[in-house]
Structure formats: C-alpha cells, structure tokens
C-alpha cells in the first residue's frame, strides 16, 4: 500500500530523518508518536514530497519515487495518491467552505465544477459541515475549519490520508469534535498515517503505533505492545514519562 525505504532528510547539518523504513497496509491506521523535534512531521512531508528527501524511496500503490531521480510527473502522482491534513488547516480565506473543497478537485483532478460541487457537498455532509458551506473560514471555529480541511483531503480520493497533529491547535472540546470526524472516516476503511500527541486517541483508534526518536523508528507494534509492554528502553522511558503512575492501566 505505502512503503518507505531508507528515507533520509537533513536541514543544513541537522539530520532529521535517517534511513527510515516503514510499510503501511491498505486500510491500516498507523500513528506516529514521540518527542517533539524527532522528525515525525518531516516524515509525513517527505512521503508526499512537500519536502524532498535527500535519499530513499516512497511507494504508494503502483508508483515508486526515488529521491535520487524524482520526475515532476512522479511527484505529482505521489501527491494525488496522498491527502494531507495540516495543523493549521491551510484553507483559502477568500473562498467559502464549499469553494475550498471544490478548488483542488477542479484544478488538480480536472473535474467539472458540477462534479466537484456534488462531491464537495457529499464530503461536507460526512464531516458535519454542510450547513456551513457558504461560510468563510474566518466565520468558523478551529474545529470546524479542520473538518473542512479533512473533507477537502478526502474529496481527492487519496490512497492514504496523512494527518499532521490535526488537533494540536484546538481546545479539548474542539479536539473531541475533530477526533470523532476522524473515527467516522476510519469506519469507511480509509488508510491513515497520523502524527499526534493525543496518546489516548492513538491507543483507541490505531492498528499500529510507531515510536520515533532522533530521526529513527525505535519501535513499532500494536497499541497494547507499545503502551503496555514496550521492548526498547527508549520507548519505555517515553511511555513512563507520559504515564508516571502506572502506564499499563491505560490498556
């Protein structure tokens, strides 16, 4: 479904990712956790080439892009196969909710405006934002804006949805609102890779947890394996820091 092989990325002399390997199967929901500044967001951005990796390969479906020789056509194909949901929503402030969800469909997917409108209305209904279709982003709460961003991403029919800390800018009430939207999408079988600090949400939703530190994948496994019985010392320290009393009670 999606395969990352030997992915590395540096900014100047700072190695952010180093020889990262990761495979995600169709329909899997995988969460990446770990300390801040450890390369989680950069990994997501390298998967869909918002950041060009220094080396390594990314495969989504039948398309493989090698950082040594990526063509514009292949990068475009990779972007079409992956939908990105950002921390800061990234909506067009001069366009309505409906127009935001239609825009990429028309420009990138080359859908007719009629087809794009019908699809946008369908996705906005799924995320509970249909009644706000004629509003502008400035008239919405952060949680509402994020739900529109999710509708925009899934309207492009991606093979995988990449979510970069989708609730980090939200208060607890709005966080629950967006998390419920993501749960609903998961029921439809969408493959997802989620960077999050919301550990309880990751534990409850995901099939697999990936723990990263200092640009490496240290350990991965089921939520029970990672949170109740981590094997690596670095993972144990991170989990025990999160749950200093008794982290095993969270499973």
C-alpha positions as CSV (number, residue, x, y, z in Angstrom):
1,X,0.0,0.0,0.0
2,X,2.6,2.5,1.1
3,X,6.3,1.8,1.6
4,X,9.1,4.0,2.7
5,X,12.6,2.7,2.2
6,X,15.8,4.3,3.5
7,X,14.3,7.7,3.8
8,X,16.7,10.4,5.0
9,X,16.4,14.2,5.3
10,X,18.7,16.9,6.7
11,X,18.3,20.6,7.0
12,X,21.8,22.0,6.7
13,X,23.8,19.9,9.2
14,X,20.8,18.8,11.2
15,X,19.9,15.2,10.4
16,X,16.1,15.0,10.9
17,X,15.5,11.6,9.3
18,X,18.0,8.8,8.9
19,X,17.3,5.6,6.9
20,X,13.6,5.3,7.9
21,X,11.8,2.2,6.7
22,X,8.0,1.9,7.1
23,X,5.3,-0.2,5.5
24,X,1.6,0.5,5.8
25,X,-1.1,-1.9,4.5
26,X,-4.3,-1.0,2.9
27,X,-6.9,0.0,5.4
28,X,-4.4,0.3,8.3
29,X,-4.5,3.2,10.7
30,X,-1.0,4.0,12.0
31,X,0.0,6.6,14.5
32,X,3.5,8.1,14.9
33,X,4.3,9.2,18.4
34,X,7.5,10.5,20.0
35,X,9.2,13.6,21.5
36,X,8.9,17.0,19.7
37,X,11.5,17.6,17.1
38,X,12.2,14.0,16.3
39,X,11.2,14.0,12.6
40,X,7.6,12.9,12.7
41,X,6.2,15.8,10.7
42,X,9.1,15.8,8.3
43,X,8.4,12.1,7.6
44,X,4.9,12.9,6.6
45,X,6.0,15.8,4.4
46,X,8.7,13.7,2.7
47,X,6.1,11.0,2.0
48,X,4.1,13.3,-0.3
49,X,7.2,15.4,-1.3
50,X,6.2,18.6,0.4
51,X,9.8,18.2,1.5
52,X,12.1,16.5,-0.9
53,X,14.1,13.7,0.9
54,X,17.8,13.6,0.5
55,X,17.6,9.9,-0.3
56,X,15.3,6.9,-0.2
57,X,12.2,5.7,-1.9
58,X,8.5,6.3,-1.4
59,X,5.9,3.9,-2.9
60,X,2.2,4.5,-2.9
61,X,0.1,1.9,-4.7
62,X,1.9,1.2,-8.0
63,X,4.1,4.4,-8.0
64,X,7.6,4.5,-6.6
65,X,9.6,7.8,-6.4
66,X,13.3,7.6,-5.8
67,X,14.8,10.7,-4.2
68,X,17.9,10.3,-6.4
69,X,15.9,10.9,-9.6
70,X,12.4,12.1,-9.0
71,X,10.4,13.4,-12.0
72,X,7.8,16.1,-11.8
73,X,5.2,13.7,-13.2
74,X,6.0,11.1,-10.5
75,X,5.9,13.7,-7.7
76,X,2.6,14.9,-9.0
77,X,1.3,11.3,-9.0
78,X,2.5,10.8,-5.4
79,X,0.6,14.0,-4.3
80,X,-2.5,12.7,-6.0
81,X,-2.3,9.4,-4.0
82,X,-1.8,11.1,-0.6
83,X,-4.1,13.6,1.1
84,X,-2.5,15.9,3.7
85,X,-4.3,17.5,6.7
86,X,-2.2,20.2,8.4
87,X,-2.1,21.5,11.9
88,X,-3.1,25.0,10.7
89,X,-5.9,23.9,8.3
90,X,-4.4,25.8,5.3
91,X,-7.8,26.9,4.0
92,X,-8.2,29.7,1.4
93,X,-9.6,32.6,3.5
94,X,-11.1,34.4,0.5
95,X,-13.1,31.3,-0.5
96,X,-16.2,29.8,1.1
97,X,-16.2,26.3,2.7
98,X,-17.8,24.9,-0.5
99,X,-15.2,26.6,-2.7
100,X,-12.4,25.4,-0.5
101,X,-13.4,21.7,-1.0
102,X,-14.1,22.2,-4.8
103,X,-10.9,24.0,-5.7
104,X,-8.3,21.2,-5.9
105,X,-10.8,18.9,-7.5
106,X,-11.2,21.3,-10.4
107,X,-7.6,22.4,-10.7
108,X,-5.8,19.1,-9.9
109,X,-8.3,16.4,-10.6
110,X,-9.7,18.3,-13.6
111,X,-13.3,17.5,-12.5
112,X,-16.1,19.7,-13.9
113,X,-17.4,22.3,-11.5
114,X,-20.7,20.4,-11.3
115,X,-19.0,17.1,-10.4
116,X,-16.7,18.9,-7.9
117,X,-19.6,20.6,-6.3
118,X,-21.6,17.4,-5.9
119,X,-18.6,15.6,-4.4
120,X,-17.8,18.6,-2.1
121,X,-21.4,18.6,-0.7
122,X,-21.2,14.8,-0.1
123,X,-17.9,15.1,1.9
124,X,-19.1,18.2,3.8
125,X,-22.1,16.2,4.9
126,X,-19.9,13.4,6.1
127,X,-17.9,15.7,8.3
128,X,-21.0,17.6,9.6
129,X,-20.2,20.9,7.8
130,X,-22.9,21.0,5.1
131,X,-24.8,23.8,6.9
132,X,-21.7,26.0,6.8
133,X,-21.0,25.5,3.1
134,X,-21.5,29.2,2.3
135,X,-19.4,30.5,5.3
136,X,-15.8,31.7,5.1
137,X,-13.1,30.2,7.3
138,X,-12.9,33.3,9.5
139,X,-16.5,32.6,10.5
140,X,-15.7,29.1,11.7
141,X,-14.1,27.7,14.8
142,X,-10.8,25.9,14.6
143,X,-12.5,22.5,14.9
144,X,-14.9,23.4,12.0
145,X,-12.0,24.6,9.9
146,X,-10.2,21.3,10.5
147,X,-13.3,19.3,9.5
148,X,-13.5,21.3,6.2
149,X,-9.8,20.5,5.7
150,X,-10.5,16.8,6.1
151,X,-13.4,17.0,3.7
152,X,-11.1,18.7,1.2
153,X,-8.5,16.0,1.5
154,X,-10.8,13.0,1.2
155,X,-12.7,14.6,-1.8
156,X,-9.5,14.0,-3.8
157,X,-9.8,10.2,-3.3
158,X,-6.3,9.7,-1.8
159,X,-4.9,6.2,-1.2
160,X,-3.7,7.4,2.2
161,X,-4.6,10.3,4.4
162,X,-1.6,11.9,6.2
163,X,-2.7,13.9,9.3
164,X,-0.1,16.1,11.0
165,X,-1.2,16.7,14.6
166,X,-4.7,17.5,13.4
167,X,-5.9,18.6,16.9
168,X,-2.8,20.3,18.3
169,X,-4.2,23.9,17.8
170,X,-7.6,23.1,19.3
171,X,-9.1,23.2,22.8
172,X,-10.3,20.0,24.4
173,X,-13.9,20.3,23.2
174,X,-13.0,21.0,19.6
175,X,-10.3,18.3,19.8
176,X,-13.1,15.7,20.5
177,X,-15.1,17.1,17.6
178,X,-12.3,16.5,15.1
179,X,-11.3,13.2,16.6
180,X,-14.9,11.9,16.1
181,X,-14.7,13.0,12.5
182,X,-11.5,11.0,12.0
183,X,-13.2,8.0,13.7
184,X,-16.0,8.2,11.2
185,X,-13.6,8.3,8.2
186,X,-11.8,5.3,9.7
187,X,-15.1,3.3,9.5
188,X,-15.1,3.9,5.8
189,X,-11.8,2.0,5.5
190,X,-9.5,5.0,4.8
191,X,-5.8,4.2,5.3
192,X,-4.3,6.8,7.6
193,X,-0.9,7.8,9.0
194,X,-1.4,10.2,11.9
195,X,1.2,12.2,13.8
196,X,-0.3,13.0,17.2
197,X,0.5,13.8,20.8
198,X,-3.1,12.6,21.8
199,X,-1.9,9.3,23.1
200,X,-5.3,8.1,24.3
201,X,-6.8,8.8,20.8
202,X,-3.9,6.9,19.1
203,X,-4.3,4.0,21.5
204,X,-8.1,3.7,20.9
205,X,-8.1,4.3,17.1
206,X,-5.0,2.9,15.6
207,X,-4.0,-0.6,14.5
208,X,-0.3,0.2,15.0
209,X,1.8,2.6,16.9
210,X,5.2,3.8,15.6
211,X,7.5,5.4,18.1
212,X,10.2,7.7,16.7
213,X,13.1,9.4,18.3
214,X,16.0,11.4,16.9
215,X,15.0,10.7,13.3
216,X,14.7,6.9,13.7
217,X,11.9,4.5,14.2
218,X,12.8,3.0,17.5
219,X,9.9,0.5,17.9
220,X,6.5,-0.3,16.4
221,X,3.7,-2.6,17.3
222,X,0.1,-2.8,18.4
223,X,-1.2,-0.3,20.9
224,X,-1.1,-3.0,23.6
225,X,2.5,-3.9,22.7
226,X,3.8,-0.3,22.7
227,X,1.9,1.1,25.7
228,X,1.8,-2.0,27.9
229,X,4.9,-3.9,27.1
230,X,7.5,-1.8,25.1
231,X,10.7,-3.7,24.3
232,X,13.1,-0.8,23.7
233,X,14.5,1.1,26.7
234,X,13.9,4.5,24.9
235,X,10.2,3.6,24.3
236,X,9.8,2.6,28.0
237,X,11.2,5.9,29.2
238,X,8.8,7.8,26.9
239,X,5.8,5.9,27.9
240,X,6.7,6.0,31.6
241,X,7.1,9.8,31.3
242,X,3.6,10.1,29.8
243,X,2.1,7.8,32.5
244,X,4.3,8.1,35.6
245,X,1.9,6.3,37.9
246,X,1.3,3.0,36.1
247,X,1.2,3.2,32.3
248,X,-0.1,-0.3,32.0
249,X,-3.5,0.7,33.4
250,X,-4.2,2.5,30.1
251,X,-4.5,-0.7,28.2
